[in-house]
Amino acid sequence: MRLFDKRIISHFDYLLIIFVLPLIFISYHLIGETNERLANKQLVYYVISIFAFLLVFILPIRKKIRTIPTLYWLGIILLVAVEFVGITKLGAARWLPIPFLNTTIQPSELIKPVFILMLGYLIHHKPPPKGGYNFLDFCYFSFYILLPFLLIAKEPDLGTAMVLLLVGYGVLFIIGVNWKIWTTIFIIVGLTSPFIYTYLIKDYQKKRITDFVSEEPSYHVQQSIIAIGSGGLTGKQSEEATQTQLKFLPIATSDFIFAYFVERYGFLGAIGLIFLYALIIMHLLSMNYYFKDDYIVRVFASGLGLLIFFNMSVNVLMVIGFAPVVGIPLPLFSYGGSSFINFIVTFAILENLLAFRYMNLYNYERKL
């Protein structure tokens, strides 16, 4: 039993945790400077995430891999339920009430790790041929990618839906799809973009795009750019960060926390933070090289890396005025419980897949 436990822990990816911890420490420090009450709530989320990580890490995911489709369809059912019994906030129905607990859950967040697991399950049972997946295979995988995308976009939550769509097709791109298919898709998207803009997106989404392409950015973005510019090369002391301390910068602890970070630590701090994200993303994508025959690990690591990349990219570009303002937080950095705990659970699933990848060998040796 001791040998078994030692082997499991020896395959734990400690480097990934080392890369993630600085994000959490810096985030807590910034939130504490701005609002001590929110920092205390964030501390509660950290404690919950630790227990969630440990719980998910010991689950027999590989042993019960056949249950993944069930979890995926359960997530789809929850997304459909949002349409009928969802709670509407700020014009969007994205939450489901939990009876007797006086709280809500957001199915679009819950389905993210299950969505990536489902892709891993499907690719594990249908590995790519030498020349990449053909058109029929591409359509087969597209069904499982487009279904949650359409349901989340209908809430409406186009930001989350687009990230999920890009993650799904990004995973297929990494694993291998015939290049002719990608060329055809890019041509079709280019030709249909005017139709999509005119008929398929809502008025408030058009307004975001109009605000983005107009010369005058929105108030949020204006204050964000001022905060970033005032940070200079090395940043300011907390009491001198007037954009945040005097409440000019809205949502400074969540969606626009990157602007506050740059106001405090300047251009060099921004480069350091982005470099830290790059380390995490490159480390996750490098698993495609180290685990060539384990499609479950490859897909899940790639999906997690792309999920962090797209969330981080959209948030940073939004804050500096290079993308429309959408409600996508900075991964593991913005204040909030749902997104943070969900990312920690996703990391726990990956660590589980890595640590227990030789589970059958251990069980065989124990029987001997």
Buried (B, 14 or more C-beta within 10 A) or exposed (E): EEEEEEBBEEEBBEEBEEBBEBBBEBBBEBBBBBBEEBBEBBEEBBEBBEEBBEEBBEEEBBEEBEBBBEBBEBBBEBBEEBEEEBEEEEEBBBBBEEEEEEEBBBBBBBBBBBBBBBBBBBBBEEEBEEEBBBEEBBEEBBEBBBBBBEBBBBBBBBBBBBBBBBBBBBBBBBBBBBEEBBEEBEEEEEEEEEEEEEEEBEEEBEEBEEBBEEEEBBEBBBBBBBBBEBBEEEBBEBEEBBBBBEEBBBBBBBBBBBBBBBBBBBBBBBEBBBEBBEBBBEBBBEBBEEBEEBBBBBBBBBBBBBBBBBBBBBBBEBBBBEBBBBBBBBBBBBBBBBBBBBBBBBBBBBBBBBBBBBBEEBEEEEEE
